[in-house]
Amino acid sequence: MNKKFKVALISNTSTFFNSFTLKHIEALSKKYKLFVCCNDPYNLKKIIPENVSLINLNFKRNISFFDDVISFFLTLFFFIKERPNLSISFTPKVGLIVAFASFITKTPIRIHWFTGQIWANKKGVLRKFLKTIDKIIFLISHNVLIDSISQRKFLIKEKVISKKKSIVFHKGSVGGVNINKFKFNKKKRNFLRKKYLISQNTFVFLYLGRINKDKGIKDLLKAFEKISCGHDTILIMVGSSEDDKLLNEIKYQKKILYFDYTSKPEYWFSLADILCLPSYREGFGNVIIEAAACGIPSLCSNIYGLQDAIDKKKTGFFHKAGNSNDIQRKMLYILKNKKLTKRYGLFAKKRVLKDFEQSILTRNLLQFINSYTV
């Protein structure tokens, strides 16, 4: 135990920590003086150890010059006051703010964790600008962590990071999967199907995530509309909307059920037969391994990040990104090969237990931080 060694974990919202790092926080708090910094941090008070210091840095999700300047000075003040020995930042904007604040205050160990690139599917000046931000974060950091092997290769190819200063823990992801939470629940499956008048024989495609264009929602809607007629199937979509126009398209589609944000994704995985993730960009795709822990395979875009979450022709299916016709073909294939799909789900669960159980990632993170304290 080294309570004199101070570690700061910094992200935009408490939701991020709640979703990905609770196991990390628990383990780190036993060894070090730990700070968890974000917007609305007190939402974490009842679910993390009492000795963890919660710091509100007032981060906003979207870019806002005024709010971001305030967040920078709050972050700078935190580094001046608390003098952490090691900081780990998450998400691009927070990463940039933390990079400058920690550099100015000469924080001994500066780490950033890449979890996907906003600029991956952008073009022109915006792509160059956002890419430059990631390059600056890398240059200021002593080391960077990446949540997937294919993402690391992409960043090296794009000359954003180097091999020498970058690490992926085990097989990837930030926090792995809590297998005590994410497991198949037959009672919930039966209850939800009965509640929403879904036959036990009806094949359920599930999308679970934010509702926005970058998630490939339009492609999924177009593909499902073409295959839904003549097949006993429905599409369930669960997630908070960031696009009202897109949400209206979903609500007016036949054989589609929409539900807002859920704190119990494992229940929806138990209800479904396969998860769909038609994203244009993803750092890793944690939702895929969460579904896999419940014995549910996935159909997703063949892009970096997601390529690590699925073992091709063993735990799920790939389709071409942005191609509704290919999604349609794969959906039809899945409907005609339900036994194969179920077998992929069993393989997916075994793979999660072997490679993505959260204690594996926590152990790797502890070893990484310990290497700086020796």
N, C-alpha and C positions, 0 to 999 in steps of 0.2 A: 504494500500500500504506500502510495506517495501523494499525500494530500497537499503537499507543497507545490506539486506540478499541476498547473491550471490548464484545463482543456475547454475550448469554446466551440460549440456546434451552432452554426448560424444559417438559418434559412428564412424564406419569406413568411410562412404561416405555421401555426401549430399543427394544422392538418397534415403537413408534410411529415413532421416528427411522429405524429400519432400513427400515420400509415406505414412508415418505413423504418423508424429507428428506436422504438421503445425498448427492444432487447439491448441495443447498443447503449442506450442511456442508462439502463439498469446496471449493466456490466461496468461501464466507465465510472459511474458514480461510486462504485465500491473501491476503486483504485486511485481516482484522482479528484481534485476539486473541479467540479463540472458546472459549466454555464450553458444553458440552452437559450438562445436568443432568436427572436422572431416577432412578428406581429401577433397580437392576441395570445401571448404565452401562457396566461393563467388558465386557459382551457385545459392545460396539461397537468394542473396542480394535483388532481385526484388520481392520476394514472402513472405518475413517475415518483421516484423516491424523494422523500422530504428534504434530503440534503442537497438536491440539485437547485442551483440558483436560476431563477427565471428572469430574463431581461427583455423588456419590450423595446424594440428598435423601430417600431412604426413603419415597417416595410409595406409597400402597396404592390399588388400584383402587376398592374399596368404602369407604363412609363408616365411619370408626372414630374416635371422639373422641380417644382416647389417641394412636393412631398419627398422626392429623392434626395434633394439637398438637405432637408431636415434629417432624413434617415442617415445620411452620411455623417453629419455632425454628432448625432446620437451614437452612432457606431464608433466614431473617433473618440468620443468621450468615454465610452465603455472600455476601449483598448487602453486609453491613458490611465483610467481609474483602476482597472482590474489587472492589467498587464498579464494576459494569458501567455503561457509558454507555447501553446500550440492552438491554432485555429483551423477549423474545417468549415468551409462554406459550401452551400448548395444553390443551384439555379444561377443563370447568367447575371442578372442585374445585381443580386445580392453578392455574387462572386466578385463583381467589379468594385462595388462599394467596400467590401471587406478587404479586397486586395490593396486598395489605396490606403485605407485606414490602418491596416496591419503593417504595411510597408513604412508609412510615416512614423509609426510608433515602434518600429524595429522589432516586431514580434519574432521571436527566435525561429519558429517553425510555422510556415504558412502553407496550408493545404486547401485545394479546391477539389470538389467531387463533381465531375461532369455526368449529367444525367440526360443528355440529349441536346441537340442543337436546333434552335429556332430557325437558323439560316439554312438548314440542310436542303429545303425545297424552295428557297427564295432565289431571286435573280437580281442582277444589276447592283445598284448602289447600296440598297438595303442589305443584300447578302454580304457585300464587302464590309459594311459598317459593323454588322452583328458578328461577323467572323473575326474582325479586328478586336472586338471586345474580348472574345475567347482567347485570342493570341496574347493580349495584354495580361489577362488573368493568369495564363500559363507562365509568362515571363516573370511576373512578380512572385508567383508561388515557388516554394522550394520543391514541391512534388505535387502531382495530381493523381486522383483516383478516377476511374471510369467504370460505369456500371455494366459494360458489356465488352466482350472481346472484339466484336465486329465494329463497334463504335470507336474503340481505340485504334483499330486499323484505318478507319475512315479519317480520324483526326490526324494521324501520322501522315497519311497520303495527302491530306489537304495542307500539310505543313503548319498545323496549329500547335501540335505538341511533338515531343521527341520520345523515342523508346526509353531513353535513359531515365527520364523524370516522370514516367507514367506507369500505373499499376492497375490491374483488374484482379479483384479478390476471387479466387477459386474459379467458378464458371460464370460469375457475373451477378448483377443486381446490387441494390444498396443494402437492403436488410433481409433479403430472403423471405421465407414464408413461415408464419406461425401455424404449424400443423395441428396445434390444439384448437385453433379457431377455424382454420380452413379444412373442413372435412365433410364428406357427404352425409347428409341428414335426410333419410328416407321419409321421416314423419313430416318434415318441412316441405319436401317435394310433394307429398300427397296433399298436405294442407293447402299449399299455394295453388296447386292445380285445381283443387276443388273450389277454392275461393274465387278464382278467376275463370271458372268454367272451362278448364283445359283438360281434355281427355288424356288418360294415361298413355294412349297410343299416339297422340299428337307430338310430332317432332318439333322441339323448341330451339330455334336459333336465338342466341342472347348477345346483345351488345351492352357492355357496362363501362361507362366512362363519360368524360365531358362531351357535350353536344356542340361540336364546332366543325367547320369545314375541313380543317387539317386532319381530322380523324377519319375522313373518307366516308362520312355519313351518306352523302348523296349517292355515291357509288353503291353502297350497301342497299339503300332504298330502291334504287333502280333495278338491281339484280334480284332482290327479293320479290318485287312486284311481278317480275316475269315468271318466277318459279312457283309462286304461291298458289296460282290457279291450278287446280287438278291435283294438288298434293295436300295431305293432312299435316299442315305445318303452320307455325306462327313465328313472328319475330318479336321478341321482348327487348325494349330499350330502356336502360336505367342510367340516369345521370343528370347532373345539373346542366341547364342550358346556358350557352354563351352566345346564342344566335336565335332570336325569336322567330325569324323567317323560316329557318331550318326546322325549328320545333313545330311550327304550324304544319309544315309538310309531313312531318312524322305523324301528327295527331289525326290528319285526314286520310292516312293510308289505311287500307283494309288489312285485316289480319295482323295488325301491329298494335301492341300494348306498350304505352309509355308510362314510366314512373320516374319521379324526381330522385335526387341524391339519396343514397341509402348508407346507413352505418353498418348494415348487415349484408355485405355482398355475398357471403358464403351461402345465404339462403337462396339467392337467385342462381348461384352455380348449381345448387342441389336440384333446383327446378328444371334447369336447362339440359339440353343434350350436347350442345357445342357452343363455344364462345366465338364471336366474330370480332376481329380487330383490323379494319381496313385502312389503317393510318397511313399518312404520307411520310411521317417521321416519328420515330420513337427512340429513346435512349436504350431501353431494354424491354419494357412491356411486362411489368410486374403482375398485372392482372392475368396474364396467361399462366404464370406459374401458380397463382392463387387458385385459378380455376382447375389447373392440373392436380393440385393437392386434393381437390374434391372429386377427382376422377373424371374431369371434363376436358376433352381435347379442344384444340382451337383451329380456326380458319383465319389466317391473317396475311397481311401484305408481306411480300418477299423483299424486305428492306433491312438495312443494318440495324442492330438492336433486337429486332424481333427474330432474326436468324439465330440468336443465342437462346431465346426462350423456348423455341421448338426444335425438336430433333426430327428432321424431315423424314416423312414416311414411317414414323414411329410414334410420335406424340401429337401430330397435327398435320394440317394442310396449308400450303402457301398458294397465294394468287398474285398476279401482277398488280403492283400498286397503281391505283387510279384507273383500273380496268374493270368496269362493271360486267362486261361480257365474260371475263375470266372468273369473276366472283360467281356469276350465274352458273357457269359450267361446273365449278367446284361444289356449289350448293346442291346441284342436281346429282352429282356423283356421290355426295355424302348421303343424300336421301335414298339413293339406290344401294348404298353399302353401309347400312346401319350397324351391322355386326362388326365391320372393320372399324367404324368410328368408335364403337364402344371399346374395342380392343386397344385403340390408340389412347383412350382415356385411362385404361389400366396401366399402360406403359408410362403415360405422362405422370401418374401418381408415383410410380416407382422412381422415376427420374428426379422428381422433386425431393423425395425422401433422401435420395443419394447425394444430390448436388445443391439443393437450394433451401434446405432446412435452416432456419434463421440462426441457430447457434454456430453453424459453419462460418457464416459471414461475420458474426460478432467475434469469434475466435481469431479470424484473420485481421480484423480491425485492431483488436487488442495487441496482437503480435506486432502489427505495423507501428502503433503508437509506442509500445514498449521499446522498440528499436531506437527510439529517440531519447529514451530516458536512461539508457544504460551508461 
